[in-house]
Amino acid sequence: MTELRAVPGSGNRSGTEHNGAVPGSQPTMREPGTADETSIYVDVSALLDGTVPDPPEPQLGRRTDGHALFYAGQVNWIFGDPEVGKSWLCLACVTEALQAGRKALIIDLDHNGAPATVRRLLDLGAPAHALRDLDRFRYTEPEDRAELRRVIDDSMQWRPAVALVDSVGELLPMYGASSNSSDDFTLAHTNVLKPLAKAGAAVLANDHLAKSADSRAAGPGGTAAKRRAIGGVSLRVKIKQPFTPGHGGAATLLINKDRHGGLRAHCPVGDREPVAGTFKLLAFTDGVLEWAIYPPADGERNEDEAAPTADVNAIAELDPPPETVEDARKRLAWQKQRTVNAMRTWRTTTEKGNPA
């Protein structure tokens, strides 16, 4: 019986592979081409015999408490309005990988330019010797689909630990795809994002919010297909303090999706999109733009989901106290989402002994 193969490094949460890729944790199917037709299936018996890998945990974008934001070997999504700090956050993660001796790839589809990108990386503390080394750092601005295909094929052999695709909004037109078409997005995902993840990279897909109310509520355009494609985490980035030259800035990070729950487990509970942390750029110190990702404070809530005090008081005044959202909704004749928010806040404050 052919032996089960796991992605190199599975079960080793903190190590790195010899080629610089962050270890993954997903078992793969055995080598094809054997006479045994069952070779196309995972050997579950071997898994149950003691080789089941630990559930994956985020490996990149480490917060000051030691927990990280993004998963290795998965497609991770970063989205939000323009100028809220998405690119700074992604470049900080690239810097983190380079500082740790790992490999990083930047696919610049927005054509920010090598001079500006490298300048930002240096400001964030990326080692200049790593940026000079083509085996450690690769930057590309592919002009068409054929050139992008060459980059992906090369990366399958090179195996970067981090692959930043900036931005998804420019990726789709390269494939003649519509941002609102699930089928079109799936094509681009299958040809670009998925292969990078299979090569072991923590893929950082930088995306923008559309102007429609549905997009702003749920996520970027083509949300259904994009959410299915996310094997890691999807973060909504919201401005907290504007990013200005020489003064830094700050952004709140909210969990829109966490497939494995490894990040959500270390965040406050109760909100539909809980706070994952705060990304801060600080003032220059000795020529380096200091940055940090801070964990959420104890009990920190997503302000967009916080219920008005009057609503929380209305819940608290119900006698007897409501046992379910539906119970409260019927008694107050409210819409469901309003009731959900008020009940969530009421329960949180009641558990802390601080009734509204």
Buried (B, 14 or more C-beta within 10 A) or exposed (E): EBEBBBBBBBEEBEEBBEBBBBBBBEBEEBEEEEEEEEBEEBBEEBBEEEBBBEEBBBBBBBBEEEBBBBBBBBBBBBBBBEBBBBBBBBBBBBBBBBEEEBBBBBBBBBEBEEEEBBEBBBBBBBBEEBBEEEEBBBBBBBEEBEEBBEBBEEBEEBBBBBBBBBBBBBBBEBBEBBBBBBEBBBBBBEBBBBBBBBBBBBBBBBBBBBEEEEBBEBBBBBBEBBBEBBBBBBBBBBBBBEBEEEEBBBBBBBBBBBBBEBBBEBBBEBBBBBBBBBBBBBEBEEEEBBBBBBBBEEBBBBEBBBBEEEBBBBBBEEEEEBEEBEBBBEEBEBEEEBBBBBBBBBBBBBEEEEEB
